[in-house]
């Protein structure tokens, strides 16, 4: 094996190690690092394209540039998939028992990283879709007691509550109708229902306060 080839493998290993280490501590930083390297490579090819803009050499450089751009598009797509997976895993495993907004802040950091590498707002929205969907459900659950059974409303209300929790807790109209029927629509519960409507409309979680309300159930007096 030549020294040039050996050195090339060392560089590749160092690159993979750096990306892995960054991903362990901060996914967005890892994504930005990878894509920055690709952007630098593309920038170098653009300079070459300007310098050598004739004949077969130009065609070859243009072909390499096209391949680099395809690689960058692939990295952006991978970054979006990784961010969505990370957001979903964080929400599924970490939202219960959490007394702060670290999941919300983590999602927003991932979004900043995705925007920094050029993903569109539609792609960023898709990456946070599971986070929004589950936060809407949490807000609905918070509005109807945060998991506590409304025993004081009677057996029929409890049966309806159980069905609502199972099937329609993510529907703000269904949650509001249940609370109105049983004369339990307090201002605190209504605030969470309006949060649900806002999140569904905008496909986002507005701020830390909205996220924390979704994870703070309104108990039954």
C-alpha positions as CSV (number, residue, x, y, z in Angstrom):
1,X,0.0,0.0,0.0
2,X,1.4,3.4,-1.0
3,X,1.9,6.2,1.5
4,X,-0.6,8.3,-0.3
5,X,-3.3,5.6,-0.1
6,X,-2.4,4.9,3.6
7,X,-2.7,8.7,4.4
8,X,-6.0,8.8,2.6
9,X,-7.4,6.0,4.9
10,X,-6.1,7.8,8.0
11,X,-7.9,11.0,6.9
12,X,-11.1,9.0,6.3
13,X,-10.9,7.3,9.7
14,X,-10.3,10.6,11.5
15,X,-13.3,12.2,9.7
16,X,-15.6,9.3,10.7
17,X,-14.3,9.5,14.3
18,X,-14.9,13.2,14.4
19,X,-18.4,12.9,13.1
20,X,-19.2,10.1,15.5
21,X,-17.9,12.0,18.5
22,X,-19.9,15.1,17.5
23,X,-23.1,13.1,16.9
24,X,-22.8,11.6,20.4
25,X,-22.8,15.0,22.0
26,X,-24.7,17.1,19.5
27,X,-26.4,15.8,16.3
28,X,-26.9,19.2,14.7
29,X,-23.2,20.0,15.1
30,X,-22.3,16.7,13.5
31,X,-24.6,17.3,10.5
32,X,-23.2,20.8,10.0
33,X,-19.6,19.5,10.1
34,X,-20.3,16.8,7.5
35,X,-22.1,19.2,5.2
36,X,-19.5,21.9,5.6
37,X,-16.8,19.5,4.4
38,X,-18.9,18.7,1.3
39,X,-19.6,22.4,0.7
40,X,-15.9,23.2,0.8
41,X,-15.3,20.4,-1.7
42,X,-18.0,21.8,-4.0
43,X,-16.5,25.3,-3.6
44,X,-13.1,24.0,-4.7
45,X,-14.7,22.4,-7.8
46,X,-16.5,25.6,-8.7
47,X,-13.1,27.4,-8.6
48,X,-11.6,24.7,-10.9
49,X,-14.6,25.1,-13.2
50,X,-13.9,28.8,-13.6
51,X,-10.2,28.2,-14.1
52,X,-10.6,25.3,-16.6
53,X,-13.6,26.2,-18.6
54,X,-13.0,24.5,-22.0
55,X,-13.0,21.1,-23.7
56,X,-13.2,17.6,-22.2
57,X,-11.7,18.8,-18.9
58,X,-14.6,21.2,-18.4
59,X,-17.1,18.3,-19.0
60,X,-15.3,16.2,-16.4
61,X,-15.3,18.9,-13.8
62,X,-18.9,19.6,-14.4
63,X,-19.7,15.9,-14.0
64,X,-17.7,15.8,-10.7
65,X,-19.5,18.9,-9.5
66,X,-22.9,17.4,-10.3
67,X,-21.9,14.3,-8.3
68,X,-20.8,16.4,-5.4
69,X,-24.2,18.2,-5.4
70,X,-26.0,14.9,-5.5
71,X,-23.9,13.9,-2.4
72,X,-24.8,17.1,-0.6
73,X,-28.5,16.5,-1.4
74,X,-28.2,13.0,0.0
75,X,-26.5,14.3,3.2
76,X,-29.3,16.8,3.6
77,X,-31.9,14.1,3.3
78,X,-30.0,11.9,5.8
79,X,-29.7,14.8,8.2
80,X,-33.5,15.3,8.0
81,X,-34.2,11.6,8.7
82,X,-31.7,11.6,11.6
83,X,-33.2,14.7,13.1
84,X,-36.7,13.3,12.9
85,X,-35.6,10.0,14.4
86,X,-33.8,11.8,17.2
87,X,-36.8,14.0,17.9
88,X,-39.2,11.1,18.0
89,X,-36.9,9.0,20.3
90,X,-36.5,12.0,22.7
91,X,-40.2,12.6,22.8
92,X,-41.2,8.9,23.2
93,X,-38.7,8.1,25.9
94,X,-38.0,11.4,27.7
95,X,-41.2,13.5,28.0
96,X,-42.7,11.6,30.9
97,X,-41.2,12.5,34.2
98,X,-39.3,15.4,32.8
99,X,-39.6,18.6,34.8
100,X,-38.0,21.0,32.3
101,X,-38.1,21.8,28.6
102,X,-34.9,20.0,27.5
103,X,-36.8,18.0,24.8
104,X,-38.2,21.2,23.3
105,X,-34.8,22.9,23.4
106,X,-33.2,19.8,21.8
107,X,-35.7,19.9,18.9
108,X,-35.1,23.6,18.3
109,X,-31.3,23.0,18.2
110,X,-31.8,20.3,15.6
111,X,-34.0,22.6,13.6
112,X,-31.3,25.3,13.7
113,X,-28.8,22.8,12.4
114,X,-31.0,21.7,9.6
115,X,-31.6,25.3,8.5
116,X,-27.9,26.0,8.6
117,X,-27.2,23.3,6.0
118,X,-30.0,24.6,3.7
119,X,-33.0,22.5,4.4
120,X,-36.4,24.1,3.5
121,X,-39.0,25.0,6.1
122,X,-41.2,22.1,4.8
123,X,-38.3,19.7,5.4
124,X,-37.7,21.2,8.9
125,X,-41.5,20.9,9.6
126,X,-41.4,17.2,8.6
127,X,-38.4,16.5,10.9
128,X,-40.4,17.8,13.9
129,X,-43.8,16.2,12.9
130,X,-43.6,13.4,15.5
131,X,-42.7,15.9,18.2
132,X,-45.6,18.1,17.4
133,X,-48.1,15.2,17.1
134,X,-47.1,13.8,20.5
135,X,-47.1,17.2,22.2
136,X,-50.6,17.8,20.9
137,X,-51.7,14.6,22.5
138,X,-49.9,15.5,25.7
139,X,-51.8,18.8,25.8
140,X,-55.1,17.0,25.3
141,X,-54.2,14.6,28.1
142,X,-53.2,17.5,30.3
143,X,-56.6,19.2,29.6
144,X,-58.5,16.1,30.9
145,X,-56.5,15.5,34.0
146,X,-53.1,14.5,32.9
147,X,-53.8,10.7,33.3
148,X,-55.8,11.0,36.5
149,X,-59.3,9.4,36.2
150,X,-62.2,11.9,36.9
151,X,-63.9,9.7,39.5
152,X,-65.9,12.7,40.8
153,X,-67.8,13.0,37.5
154,X,-69.3,9.5,37.9
155,X,-69.0,6.1,36.2
156,X,-70.5,7.2,32.8
157,X,-68.1,10.1,32.6
158,X,-65.2,7.8,33.5
159,X,-66.1,5.4,30.7
160,X,-66.3,8.3,28.2
161,X,-63.0,9.6,29.5
162,X,-61.4,6.2,28.9
163,X,-62.6,6.1,25.3
164,X,-61.5,9.7,24.7
165,X,-58.0,9.0,26.1
166,X,-57.7,5.9,23.9
167,X,-59.0,7.3,20.6
168,X,-59.4,11.1,20.5
169,X,-57.2,12.8,23.0
170,X,-55.4,14.5,20.1
171,X,-58.6,16.1,18.8
172,X,-59.2,19.5,20.5
173,X,-62.9,19.6,19.5
174,X,-63.5,16.1,21.1
175,X,-61.6,17.1,24.3
176,X,-63.6,20.4,24.6
177,X,-66.9,18.7,23.9
178,X,-66.2,16.2,26.7
179,X,-65.3,18.9,29.2
180,X,-68.4,21.0,28.3
181,X,-70.7,18.0,28.6
182,X,-69.5,17.4,32.1
183,X,-69.3,21.0,33.1
184,X,-65.5,20.8,33.6
185,X,-64.2,23.4,31.1
186,X,-62.0,25.6,33.3
187,X,-59.8,28.4,32.0
188,X,-56.7,26.2,32.5
189,X,-58.2,23.4,30.5
190,X,-59.3,25.7,27.7
191,X,-55.8,27.2,27.5
192,X,-54.4,23.7,26.7
193,X,-57.2,23.1,24.1
194,X,-56.3,26.4,22.4
195,X,-52.6,25.3,22.5
196,X,-53.6,22.1,20.7
197,X,-55.4,24.1,18.0
198,X,-52.4,26.4,17.6
199,X,-50.0,23.5,17.3
200,X,-52.2,21.7,14.7
201,X,-52.6,24.8,12.6
202,X,-48.9,25.8,12.6
203,X,-47.4,22.3,12.9
204,X,-45.1,23.6,15.5
205,X,-44.8,24.1,19.3
206,X,-44.7,27.9,19.8
207,X,-42.5,28.2,22.8
208,X,-41.2,26.6,26.0
209,X,-44.2,27.7,27.9
210,X,-46.6,26.0,25.5
211,X,-44.6,22.8,25.7
212,X,-44.5,22.8,29.5
213,X,-48.3,23.4,29.7
214,X,-48.7,20.3,27.5
215,X,-46.8,18.3,30.1
216,X,-48.6,19.8,33.1
217,X,-52.0,18.2,33.7
218,X,-54.9,20.0,35.2
219,X,-56.1,17.9,38.1
220,X,-59.7,17.1,39.1
221,X,-60.7,19.1,42.2
